[in-house]
Amino acid sequence: IDPKNPAELALPADVSAILVTSRDQSKLDAALFAPLKAAWLSGAPLLLDDAAASLAGRTYSAHPPTPGDAEEAEQATQLSFRAGQTEFKPGLDLLPAAFEPQLISDNRWGRFFSLAYAHPDLVAFGITSGTALEINADGAEVLGESVVISLDLRAARLALGDNQGFVIANGLLDIYAPGEAVAAINADSAAFPEAAPTP
């Protein structure tokens, strides 16, 4: 899709698999990619790469990559931890979740927390570079070199500080390693922690 001349994506009738990649989430418009959802629901394998991965969820942060200048990058990151500083747009709603790609490499922690805080009914997933979250009829699994991080605020208590910064109590942050299935596991609140040496 040419952003200067946008038009809804036209898929050939005999498409067997789809790859969509983008570098800049601020230039995405899920409405233009609507045919992807129908193709995916009909069984066509769909790979959403880099910024395009954000489209898989119900909503996404519509911001460009973090600035290269260190001072600007720090300001952008810190501001996104405050209410009203992150712009959200509707995604393709392939899954009832939210996704933030390039979480660590592009320092998108603020956007990640903003997604979860602004939409606490959705679990937010942060995807790191060189890593994928494969979803099929059997479930979801992490593939690649690094991790997928989830932030679940469905049972959390939320408030705002005086500076409009997020205040979160009892949120659940989880980390999934390559080869690990992404599934909710009830924690044993009565378990006693076991001390272990640092590897």
N, C-alpha and C positions, 0 to 999 in steps of 0.2 A: 504494500500500500504506500503510495506516495503522499507524505503528509501535506504537500502543497496542493495536491489535487485528490483529496480523500474520496473514496467511494467504497461501498461495502464489498468485502472480499468475495470474489466469485471462485468457487471450487469446481473443478471438473467432476463430472459424474462418476468417473472411474477412479477417483482418488483412493489410494490404499494406505497412506500414512501422511501425517502433516507435521512440519517443523516450523515454528514461529520463533524468531529471535528479535530482540530489540535491546538497545543500550539505555534508553531514556524513558522512564515511566511517565514523565510529564507529557510526552508526545503520543501516548497511547489513547485510544478511544475504543472501549469494549464494544460499542454498538457497531463499529465497522467490522468486527470479527465475529458477529453473531452466527454466521454459518458454521464456525468451528464447533460450537456447542452441539448443533444438530448432527454434524459428522461424527463427533466423539460419542454421542449417545447412540449412534448407529453402529458403533464398534470400530471406527477408524482410530488407530494409535495416534496420539497427539503428544508432541514434545514441545513444551513451552520453555524457552531458554532465556537466561539472564532476565532483563526487565519484563519480558513477556510472561514469565512465570507468575507475576503478580496478578495477571488476568484470570487465573484459575479460580480465585476466591470470589466471595460475594462483594468485596470492596478492596481497594488498594490505595496506597499512598501515591499521589500523582506529583512526584517531585523529581527533578533531574538528579544525576549522580552528584555525590558530595563534591564540593569545590576542591580543586587541587591545592590551593593556597592553604597553608596550615591554620592560619588565624581564621579565615573564612570557614574552613571545614569545622573547626571547633565551635564557632558561633552557630553554624547550621545544626550541628549535632545537639548542642545544649538547648537551643530554642525548641527543637522538636520534642523535648521532654516536657513541654508546657502545653496546656490545653489551647486549642485554637490556632496552633502554629503549623499543623500538618493538614494538607488538603486531601480529601478522600474523594474517589470516584467509584461508581459501580463497576464491578468486574463482570466476567462471564457467568459467575455463579455455578461453576461446574461442581463445586463442593461447598458445603456450609462452613467455610473457614476463611482465613485471610493469610496472604503470603507476602513476605518481604525477602526478595533475593539479595545476594551480595551483602549479607548481614555484617560479616566481620571485615571483609576486604575493603568495603566502602563505608564502614563505620555508620551503619544505619540503625543502631540500637534505639535511638530516639523515635524513629518512624515505627519500628517494631513495637515498642511500648505504646505509642500513640494508637496504632491499629487495635491492639488488645484493649486499651483503656476506652477508646471511643466506641468500640463494638464488643462489649464484654460477653455478649451471647455467642461470639465466635471464638474458636481457638485460633491464635495467630501462630504461624510457623515461619521461622527465619531459616533461610537456606543459604549455605555458605558456598564459596567458590569451589569449583571442581566436584560438586556434590549434587545429587538429584534425589527427588522423592518420587519413587515409582508407585503408581496407584493402579491397581487392577481389581478384578472380581474377587481375588483372594485377600485383599487388604492393601497395606502400604508398607514399603520398605525403603530404607536409605541405601543409596548406591553412591560410590565414588570415593573421594579422598578424605573428606572431613565429616562434619556433623550437621544434623538438622535440629533446631532448637524450637521447642513449643512453649507458648505462654498462655495459660488458661486462667482467665479471671471470672469464669462463670459463677464461682462461689466466693469470690473475693469481696472485700469491703473497699469501696473507692471514695476518695475525697480529693480536694484540691488544696494546695498550700497557698499562702499569701501571695506568692509569685506566680500562681496558676500552675505550679508544678504538680505532677501526679503523686498522689499518696495512695499506696496499695497495701492492703493487709490480707494475708492468706491467699495470695496468688500462687499458682503452681507453675514453676519453670522446670522443664525437663529437657534432657539432651539425649539424642538418639545417634548412635555410632553407625558407621557403614555396616551393612548386613543385618541391622537390627530392624525388627518390625515396629512400626509406629502404631501403638495401641494404648488405650487407657488402662492403667493397672491401679487398682485401689491400694493405697498405702496402708501399711499396718501401723496404726497410731500407737499401739501398745508395744511395738518392737523396741528393744534396747540397742542403741548404736554400739557397734563393735569397733574398737580401735585397731588400726592397721598401719604398718609402716608405709612411708612414702616410697613408691616404686623407684 
